[in-house]
Amino acid sequence: METTDLSPSVDIRVPFTSLQTVKAFLETEDIEYFIMIKDLQVMLDEEKEQMLSAARATAPRTSDDYDYSNYHTIADVSSISRNASSKEKWDSPFHMTTQSSTHSGRHY
């Protein structure tokens, strides 16, 4: 059988439950492999924590400081909305009103 030259590398994600089966197959077929990310969930958790840390560190204080290109928590958005609506009427297009509240007293 003629060997066909494929792409020099292929990246795949293998669920942990199938890892040993896939490794055994690759070794049986003499296919070289290496593990790029040992535990993807750990990596995702670290990335999420970094993102939340960055969001907390750069929490906007006024609407002039608000960066629309970054993720903001609901607390940041609410704070900016309250600050913007508390300015004088002629300075701000924002006006806060309570539409409803939950049984625990949170306003929406």
C-alpha positions as CSV (number, residue, x, y, z in Angstrom):
1,M,0.0,0.0,0.0
2,E,1.3,3.4,-0.9
3,T,1.7,5.9,1.9
4,T,0.0,9.2,1.3
5,D,1.6,12.3,2.8
6,L,-1.0,14.2,4.8
7,S,-0.7,17.4,6.7
8,P,2.4,17.5,8.9
9,S,0.2,17.6,12.0
10,V,-3.4,17.4,13.2
11,D,-4.8,18.6,16.5
12,I,-7.5,16.6,18.2
13,R,-9.3,16.8,21.5
14,V,-9.8,13.4,23.1
15,P,-12.1,13.0,26.1
16,F,-10.4,11.5,29.1
17,T,-12.6,8.4,28.9
18,S,-11.2,7.6,25.5
19,L,-7.6,8.6,26.1
20,Q,-6.1,5.2,26.6
21,T,-7.9,3.7,23.7
22,V,-6.7,6.5,21.3
23,K,-3.1,6.3,22.6
24,A,-3.1,2.5,22.1
25,F,-4.4,2.9,18.6
26,L,-1.8,5.5,17.7
27,E,1.0,3.4,19.1
28,T,-0.2,0.3,17.3
29,E,-0.2,2.2,14.0
30,D,3.2,3.8,14.7
31,I,1.7,7.3,14.6
32,E,3.7,9.9,16.5
33,Y,1.8,12.0,19.0
34,F,2.2,14.3,21.9
35,I,-0.1,15.9,24.4
36,M,-0.4,19.6,24.1
37,I,-2.8,20.3,27.0
38,K,-2.8,17.7,29.8
39,D,-6.0,18.9,31.4
40,L,-8.2,21.4,29.4
41,Q,-10.6,22.0,32.3
42,V,-7.7,23.3,34.5
43,M,-6.6,25.6,31.7
44,L,-10.2,26.9,31.3
45,D,-10.6,27.5,35.0
46,E,-7.3,29.5,35.2
47,E,-8.4,31.6,32.2
48,K,-11.7,32.3,33.8
49,E,-10.1,33.4,37.0
50,Q,-7.6,35.7,35.1
51,M,-10.5,37.2,33.2
52,L,-12.5,37.9,36.4
53,S,-9.4,39.3,38.1
54,A,-8.8,41.6,35.3
55,A,-12.4,42.7,35.3
56,R,-12.3,43.5,39.0
57,A,-9.0,45.3,38.8
58,T,-10.2,47.6,36.0
59,A,-13.7,48.2,37.3
60,P,-14.9,51.5,35.8
61,R,-15.8,54.3,38.3
62,T,-17.5,56.6,35.9
63,S,-19.1,56.3,32.5
64,D,-16.1,58.1,31.0
65,D,-13.9,55.2,32.3
66,Y,-16.1,52.5,30.9
67,D,-14.3,50.2,28.4
68,Y,-16.9,48.6,26.1
69,S,-14.3,46.2,24.6
70,N,-13.8,44.3,28.0
71,Y,-16.1,42.0,29.9
72,H,-17.8,43.6,32.9
73,T,-19.7,41.9,35.7
74,I,-23.3,42.7,36.3
75,A,-22.2,44.6,39.5
76,D,-20.0,46.8,37.3
77,V,-22.7,47.5,34.8
78,S,-25.2,48.3,37.6
79,S,-22.7,50.6,39.3
80,I,-22.0,52.5,36.1
81,S,-25.8,52.7,35.4
82,R,-26.5,54.1,38.8
83,N,-23.6,56.6,38.5
84,A,-24.7,57.7,35.1
85,S,-28.3,58.2,36.1
86,S,-27.3,60.2,39.2
87,K,-25.8,63.0,37.2
88,E,-27.8,66.1,36.5
89,K,-30.6,65.6,34.1
90,W,-29.1,67.7,31.3
91,D,-25.8,65.8,31.6
92,S,-27.1,62.3,31.3
93,P,-29.4,60.4,28.9
94,F,-29.8,57.7,31.7
95,H,-32.8,57.6,34.1
96,M,-33.0,54.7,36.5
97,T,-36.5,53.2,37.2
98,T,-37.5,50.1,39.0
99,Q,-39.6,47.8,36.7
100,S,-40.2,45.1,39.2
101,S,-38.6,43.3,42.2
102,T,-38.1,39.7,43.2
103,H,-39.7,38.1,46.3
104,S,-36.3,38.6,48.0
105,G,-36.4,42.3,47.3
106,R,-34.0,42.7,44.4
107,H,-35.0,45.4,42.0
108,Y,-35.0,45.1,38.2
